């Protein structure tokens, strides 16, 4: 009796493991995930066959244009000191070698190399199929948005947002946060 009970548990564990593994494999096989590996986001060199990977110079002291990602970007600083400036202000975030950060879907920002050493960063983009990994803001105009949370809409914060739209009041801003489109990747 005890042996049958253990066999049933083992069969259940193996069965669930196979289901989970199958789901992970199906997810990975159906989703376009990798955009580019960037060497120095302040001097981006293409590291994949994707044509939407930007190419710019590679010198220290450079500042990227204001931009956003139509998906998610996960980045690791390998060498140097990277400064990320949010389009809504609130101070720069400084990251050193060994630190990682994420950039949320649609949030306007730019990266800066304020030092004298080249910055080396590895980026992985998760974007819907056929979308570019990066969208530059026209005329390199600083824009704020979109709001990440309802709290950013409070205390007249709604007045700061200019990307992807401006709001007439706090209620419109809250409504946007609660119902904004999200990047959804298909999973079979």
Secondary structure by P-SEA (a helix, b strand, c coil): caaaaaaaaaaaaaaaaaaaaaaaaaaaacccccccccccccccccccccccbbbbbbccccccccccccbbbbbbbcccbbbbbbccccbbbbbcccbbbbbcccccccccccccbbbbbbbbbbccccccccccccccbbbbcccccccccccccccccccccccccaaaaaaaaacccccccccc
